[in-house]
Structures are given as structure tokens and as C-alpha cells.
């Protein structure tokens, strides 16, 4: 049995198209399946549209969260309710083509691997967005020490044993591609070109993407700490050079620069201190969230 988990948020205008394409794709695989559509606290008629999908095909189930918990939490909710031997994840904006599921399923069935993920070899999104995303993936791959992580997202399929390992990690600041890489297992990929949205407005705004990027970097990399360390070392080197310059001026009788050099030094050291405090604050905030032990999501209703 295959379970496909799809989170949606305020997507009522594309639910019908999503239903048709997913149904057609999974019917083509020829296996028993269920689709768990997770309504992440939508404010429009998304849940009503999901109920209509369930009325048309009982294999399409709606999992409604009590409020908006976020993209990664919505995925976690759907994965928790999944019953399949093979569990797939796909974004609900149709930028992950459902038609690729057939190829991904064949690969995981015929090869000795536990996880197959979609790897993006091209993106048809706005240029500025592409630049920021490529920059993030470059930095994250370089500093995270994780494999199978560059140019990938949530789009994937895994076996039940991999899912159980995946769900055993209950951290609150979640970056699912990082967690999927962290658990290991044998992994393979299928390349595809990621299209831009054709219907509706993107729900992952630029600021949300930035927040997700911070969660990824703070959770799987020591880059923020290294930035503070190297900034501090740079400040120390500059101060030593300034002291040598002043000593040289005293010896030779050449007066060093006046107040401007002092002010610039103060601003530099102050900036390094503020940056360091900010990084420490981010870590403390994340530690605080973990120690609260609040649930990652709360389910309002489950329509089977």
C-alpha cells in the first residue's frame, strides 16, 4: 500500500486539479493507495474542497489541523497518520509533479534502496527567488555535513522502516530534507524540472523561506557560531594592527589618525558583539522551544 501525504493551506482554487492529477498518477501505478491531504488551518474553503474529494474517492482523506502550524509540521501530521508500506511526500501547489510518483515508486521497488527523493535539475521560478534558493543550498551543503541534500525538497518516497526512523525525531524546529538525510539508509533520486505555480499565490512567502532556511542552518550546521568566531578573530587582528600602528606613530613621531579610527573601531567591535548576541539568542530560543515539549501539531478532525 502507498500513502501520499500532501499539505495544503488556502489552496481551494487548485484542489480539483490536484485531485485529478494525483488520482490519475496513483491509478497508473496499479497499487492500493491512500492520499492524506493535510489542511494546515486554512481560512478559505480548502477543507470543504477536501471533503468533496473524499466524497468522490474514499482513498482521499482529509486531516484538518486546529490552526496553522506550518508546512513542516503539516507534513509531520500526515506522516504520523500514514498506514502505507511506502510513504510519499509531495507539496500541494503542483510544483512537485504527481506524474513523477510512478517513476519514483518503480525505482524504490526494483532497486535495493529505502528512500527515493526528487532532485531538481532546473527551476522555472522567478530569477531572484532562484538565486536565493541556490545560495542557500550551496551554503547548507557546504556546512551541514549531510549527504543527498543539494537541490532537493520534501518530494520523496520512503519505505516504512525509514519512516519510523524519520518520525522518531520529534524536534520542534524541523527541516524535513535535513532529517531525511540524517537518518541515513540507502537513498536514490529521480531528476526533474520544477515548474512555477500556474494557479494561486505562493503560500511559502520569501520571509517564510528565510525562516525555514534559518531552521535548517541552526539545526544542522555550526555556521552561525563560526561566523561569530571568525568575526571576533578579525576584530582582534584589526585591533592588534591598530596598536602596532599607534606604537609606530609614537616611535617615529607621526601622529596616528584621530577620532575617526576610534569611532570605526568601536562600531566594528559593537557590531561583532551584537551579531554574537543575536546568534546566541537564536540558539537559546530554539532550546526553549524544545524544552517546552509542546506538540508539533494538533488535529481538529480526520475525515476518512
Residue pairs with C-beta under 8 A, 6 or more apart in sequence:
1 31
1 32
1 33
1 34
1 83
1 84
1 85
1 86
2 26
2 29
2 31
2 32
2 33
2 34
2 84
2 85
2 86
2 87
2 88
2 105
2 157
3 33
3 34
3 35
3 36
3 82
3 83
3 84
3 86
3 87
3 88
4 22
4 26
4 33
4 34
4 35
4 36
4 87
4 88
4 89
4 90
4 101
5 36
5 38
5 75
5 78
5 79
5 82
5 87
5 88
5 89
5 90
6 18
6 22
6 35
6 36
6 37
6 38
6 78
6 89
6 90
6 91
6 92
7 37
7 38
7 40
7 71
7 74
7 75
7 78
7 91
7 92
8 15
8 18
8 37
8 38
8 39
8 40
8 42
8 46
8 50
8 92
9 39
9 40
9 41
9 42
9 46
9 68
9 71
9 74
9 92
9 203
10 42
10 43
10 44
10 46
10 203
11 18
11 42
11 46
11 92
11 93
11 200
11 203
12 42
12 44
12 45
12 46
12 48
12 49
13 199
13 200
14 92
14 93
14 94
14 199
14 200
15 46
15 49
15 50
15 52
15 53
16 49
17 94
17 199
18 92
18 94
18 98
19 53
19 56
19 57
19 60
21 94
21 98
21 99
22 35
22 90
22 98
23 57
23 60
24 98
25 98
25 99
25 101
25 102
26 33
26 35
26 98
26 101
28 102
29 101
29 102
29 105
31 105
33 59
33 84
34 59
34 60
34 61
34 82
34 83
34 84
35 59
35 60
35 61
36 61
36 63
36 78
36 81
36 82
37 50
37 53
37 60
37 61
37 62
37 63
37 78
37 92
38 63
38 65
38 74
38 75
38 77
38 78
39 46
39 47
39 50
39 62
39 63
39 64
39 65
40 65
40 68
40 69
40 70
40 71
40 73
40 74
41 65
41 66
41 67
41 68
41 69
42 68
47 62
47 64
50 60
50 62
50 64
50 303
51 62
51 303
53 60
53 62
54 60
54 61
54 62
54 303
54 304
58 304
61 81
61 302
61 303
61 304
62 301
62 302
62 303
63 77
63 78
63 81
63 299
63 302
63 303
64 299
64 300
64 301
64 302
64 303
65 73
65 74
65 77
65 297
65 298
65 299
65 300
66 298
66 299
66 300
67 298
69 77
69 296
69 297
69 298
71 203
71 204
71 208
71 212
72 174
72 175
72 176
72 212
72 215
73 174
73 296
73 297
74 297
75 89
75 154
75 176
76 167
76 174
76 176
76 296
76 297
77 296
77 297
77 299
78 89
79 87
79 89
79 163
79 166
79 167
80 167
81 302
82 163
84 160
85 159
85 160
86 105
86 108
86 157
86 158
86 159
86 160
87 157
87 158
87 159
87 160
87 163
88 101
88 104
88 105
88 156
88 157
88 158
89 154
89 155
89 156
89 157
89 176
90 96
90 98
90 101
90 154
90 155
91 153
91 154
91 155
93 197
93 200
93 202
93 203
94 195
94 197
94 198
94 199
95 194
95 195
95 196
95 197
96 118
96 153
96 154
96 155
96 194
97 192
97 195
100 118
100 155
100 190
100 192
101 157
103 190
104 116
104 118
104 156
104 157
104 190
105 157
107 113
107 116
107 188
107 190
108 114
108 115
108 116
108 157
108 158
108 159
108 188
111 188
112 186
113 185
113 186
113 187
113 188
114 158
114 159
114 161
114 162
114 185
114 186
114 187
115 156
115 157
115 158
115 159
115 162
115 180
115 185
115 186
115 187
115 188
116 156
116 157
116 158
116 187
116 188
116 189
116 190
117 148
117 152
117 155
117 156
117 157
117 177
117 180
117 187
117 188
117 189
117 190
118 152
118 153
118 155
118 156
118 189
118 190
118 191
118 192
119 151
119 152
119 189
119 190
119 191
119 192
120 151
120 152
120 153
120 191
120 192
120 193
120 194
121 151
121 191
121 192
121 193
122 193
122 194
123 130
123 133
123 193
123 194
124 193
124 194
124 195
124 196
125 133
125 194
125 196
126 196
129 206
132 206
132 209
133 209
136 213
136 216
137 149
137 150
137 151
138 150
139 217
139 223
140 149
140 150
140 178
140 213
140 216
140 217
140 220
140 221
141 149
141 150
143 217
143 221
143 222
143 223
143 226
144 178
144 216
144 217
144 220
144 221
145 220
145 221
146 178
146 181
146 182
146 220
147 181
147 187
148 180
148 181
148 187
148 189
149 177
149 178
149 181
152 177
152 189
153 177
154 176
154 177
156 180
158 166
158 180
158 185
161 185
162 183
162 185
165 183
165 185
166 179
166 180
166 183
169 179
169 182
169 183
170 296
171 219
171 290
172 286
172 289
172 290
172 292
172 294
172 296
173 215
173 218
173 219
173 286
173 289
173 290
174 215
174 219
174 296
175 212
175 215
175 216
175 219
175 220
177 216
178 216
178 219
178 220
181 187
182 220
204 212
214 282
217 223
217 224
218 224
218 282
218 283
218 286
219 286
224 279
224 282
224 283
225 279
227 275
227 279
228 272
228 275
228 276
228 279
231 272
231 275
231 276
232 272
232 276
234 272
235 268
235 269
235 272
238 265
238 268
239 265
239 269
242 261
242 265
245 256
246 256
248 254
249 255
249 256
